[in-house]
Amino acid sequence: MASLSFSSSVSSSTPFLRPSAFFLKPRSISRLPLVRAKIREIFMPALSSTMTEGKIVSWVKSEGDVLSKGEAVVVVESDKADMDVETFYDGILAAIVVNDGETAPVGAPIGLLAETEDEVAEAKAKAAAQSSSAPSAAAPKVEESAPVATKAEAPAPAVAAAPATPGKVVATPYAKKLAKQHKVDINKLVGTGPFGRITPEDVEKAAGITPAPKANVVAPAAPAASAATSAASPAKAATSFPEIPGSNVVPFTTMQAAVSKNMVESLSVPTFRVGYPISTDALDALYEKVKPKGVTMTALLAKAAAMALVQHPVVNATCKDGKSFTYNSSINIAVAVAINGGLITPVLQDADKLDLYLLSQKWKELVEKARAKQLQPQEYNSGTFTLSNLGMFGVDRFDAILPPGQGAIMAVGASKPTVVADKDGFFSVKNKMLVNVTADHRVIYGADLAAFLQTFSKIIENPESLTM
Amino acid sequence: MQASVSPLSTPLPPQFTTRSNSNLRLCGLRKEAFGFRSVSQFQNRGSHWTSVVSRKPRRRRQLVFSASATVADNGSVPLTTFDYDLVIIGAGVGGHGAALHAVEKGLKTAIIEGDIMGGTCVNRGCVPSKALLAVSGRMRELQDEHHMKALGLQIAAAAYDRQAVADHANNLASKIRGNLTNSLKALGVDILTGFGTIVGPQKVKYGKVGLSDNVVTAKDIIIATGSVPFVPKGIEVDGKTVITSDHALKLEFIPDWIAIVGSGYIGLEFSDVYTALGSEVTFIEALDQLMPGFDPEIGKLAQRVLINPRKIDYHTGVFASKITPAKDGKPVIIELIDAKTKEPKDTVEVDAALIATGRAPFTKGLGLENINVETQRGFVPVDERMRVIDADGNLVPHLYCIGDANGKLMLAHAASAQGISVVEQLTGKDHVLNHLSIPAACFTHPEISMVGLTEPQAREKAEREGFEISIAKTSFKANTKALAENEGEGLAKLIYRPDNGEILGVHIFGMHAADLIHEASNAIALGTRVQDIKFAVHAHPTLSEVLDELYKLAKVNPHATKPLNEPVAV
């Protein structure tokens, strides 16, 4: 099980200002060395490079509880998973700064840990000061800047490129300086810069400080133009809708917020759709046969899609920069799953290479993890192609939105008995399902998608190859 | 034979005429930053021994003449007529300085340039780099919120346009090049275009590659061909991501992260430019400390001001054994080995690498083999009067070498001073240049300047020769003008002999240090002693009072004080 660790610093009245570290694992145990500080802050960890704030699901411990290192203290909700934050230190949970259900920016203090009874009062006073100035944990304190290092030990799959020297941590000179200054452990950061290097921004983010403005390079553009745009932009921000009496505002969960963000982002991609009717009699027959062995329809469809993608690599490609094709080396089928009021896409990695039975088993594990909110980032964000199936609701066709970062998504409707006429004019009743693929037209063109669907339908209509 | 006819007395103490080892180290440092290059490529057209043999009788006559010339006053009509009195190969700052002085002394002078007028300094060195540093200094100031606030200024975010900055540097180079060319033309110096090659004594051919050569004769010849950036082996310079100062000065791109190999003058100045324009810098230095060659105390302070607070880190005690330019989607990769054990130590991945490991003399194709001269690591061997020494250790008559090509002190103004010294000798006045009076400066913000010996060098010399030295130091924080400018960071240091008041060295780190040093370098050049100069008056409030303070702090044994000149009533 991959764990996420982060260190946090300590703000204390003593001259010692040391980073403490909290290990973060989905419901698991860990610990770290002792640091000579009296009152330590527990910080909102960064669970991914995109995470900017986190929500406290619940405090496992209450104020006044005695903690021993390795114990879970608080559960934090990230984009897609809940994580336990565990203490590396023995001590007393002196104060909770950010309460259950509240959110805090990454790096902001969420609680205080006192080393002994004596410091509890002091910590409480401190907490009071903090929460009064920042009700639901606003900006991190600058003067006692709050260093937090984050790292997904499992490599974040989305990160662009790795350093040319494998296993080497590459950080820019200023990043190293900042890390030292803010006591951020550079080895625990994931670089987002070119070639996977750790940039000053990464450190600042980990330390929870606002990035300093960079030296400005300007094109010799008319300054008036830029002034005009900056003046114009705030104007369009606030659109107000008429208020309907009795309405109830429920803030997004972190997962819902992530979905919302992704959906808005998807608008920047020029997509188009191609539908295709596929006869499923043979597939249904096969399904009946393999069902007792634990094979699910999802696995069958994922396997079929993966096999078709092998023959049409462009449909498995993505357009990252608007200038090039990114051909993915593996075929990872993400499957959309509705879960706990949210949506998550567990990924069947290398679906073309695994056999049907392994794939089914893998899928079962993923779904269980998803329900328990224990999916690791690479288990939900490494997809190269997405499958969405609403057939079980009786939906006969629908249109899926292409998730950012992928080239195509397949929407599968229900298989229904349909009257069909063959080329000789004979009527018959066959099970047919409609699949509808949404694709990014920058890289995938109509003929590509049509050819892919043709291959896919051949596989579904002659499904024996799926079991091989 | 030649040596025997020049029994001229040396006007300076012997220690000034031969440079000690420690001085050579100083040279080595200076090599890195300055110096100039005038000819980018010589054509070596093979040997011209036949012509040399055929001229043998004339050669003998010339030797006779040269002997008489040193005895009789120069200007006696030579026995042979030459096309020119003086031909200078290379129109850099050294050649230019020599030419101007030669004309002043009435010599008929020609200058041969095969590349571009002005040489390295004007085109690829001091001049364009000063333009970039002028920009970086302002950028740095405008970005320093704290500084601006302290002055009560409010500035919106400072920004720059790379191309316009590059144009400024380029325009400056063109302008200075134009001025230099015009000054030569106006004085009647003939500019001969092409690569110059010595084909025999007092005889030079020149011409463009592939075109017919012209041959000119000259009573005396000065080699002033300068230097080119030195690139250690294993380093692949592609001119895009792995570059030398030649490329960097064009400022074609500003990498996010650049490694600078070598932390001497060139490296330091470029780190100032790049960090001000937003790059991060990694220094790679073979020695155990950054900025080797500077006075250690100055170096320490400079590091505290110029390196530590900036976006700079460094690896010391390592060589860059291999540098591969960025390609195939990979960054620039630098392999480091331990400078002592040669064990692989680390690799560095950056966006660009600037090779600032010094400069190599540009002396290939000069035809030195035609006159039995062998270069030493490329440098033309010369004596203290810049007379070229041949392979047998004899002086080559009528042939001099100045500037980076001789490697004595690779600084543009040193080349020029050497050229002037040679012309003085040619026109009958013996002259030996005191290299210890030549100042050097590094135009970072703030600047670093020095003249004479560093403290360790002075201590070494003092021990060797059995005298005491004393040090006087003052901070820019004690200077009114510096405080008015809110630039109190700085140190000035005087190394002197308390027994006789001789100034051995002055080092300045602080605002306008490069301009301040001349009071000290002039004092050294003229032999002015501390106890004399301390009575000179400095305007108040000025930065030059920093030096005034130094002189006043110096404690010279009262018995050494020679009587001052009587004040002159005006």
Contacts between the chains, C-beta under 8 A, distances in Angstrom:
chain1	res1	chain2	res2	distance
A	161	B	329	7.3
A	163	B	349	5.9
A	164	B	330	4.7
A	164	B	331	6.1
A	164	B	333	5.9
A	164	B	349	5.6
A	165	B	333	7.5
A	165	B	347	5.2
A	165	B	349	6.7
A	168	B	347	7.1
A	168	B	349	7.8
A	170	B	349	5.2
A	172	B	256	7.4
A	172	B	257	5.2
A	172	B	280	4.7
A	172	B	311	7.6
A	173	B	257	7.4
A	173	B	280	4.6
A	173	B	281	6.4
A	173	B	282	5.6
A	173	B	311	5.4
A	173	B	312	5.5
A	173	B	313	3.7
A	174	B	280	4.9
A	174	B	311	3.8
A	176	B	313	5.8
A	177	B	311	7.0
A	177	B	313	7.2
A	193	B	256	7.8
A	194	B	256	7.3
A	194	B	331	7.0
A	194	B	351	7.2
A	195	B	330	7.5
A	195	B	331	5.0
A	195	B	349	6.1
A	197	B	257	7.8
A	197	B	349	7.0
A	200	B	280	8.0
A	200	B	311	7.8
A	213	B	157	6.0
A	214	B	278	5.7
A	215	B	139	7.1
A	215	B	143	6.7
A	215	B	158	7.9
A	215	B	159	8.0
A	215	B	160	7.7
A	215	B	276	7.2
A	215	B	277	6.0
A	215	B	278	3.0
A	216	B	157	5.6
A	216	B	158	6.7
A	216	B	159	3.5
A	216	B	160	7.2
A	216	B	278	7.7
A	217	B	159	6.8
A	217	B	160	6.5
A	217	B	161	7.7
A	217	B	162	6.3
A	217	B	254	7.1
A	217	B	277	7.8
A	217	B	278	6.7
A	218	B	159	4.3
A	218	B	160	7.0
A	218	B	161	5.8
A	219	B	161	7.1
A	220	B	161	4.9
A	220	B	163	7.5
A	220	B	164	6.8
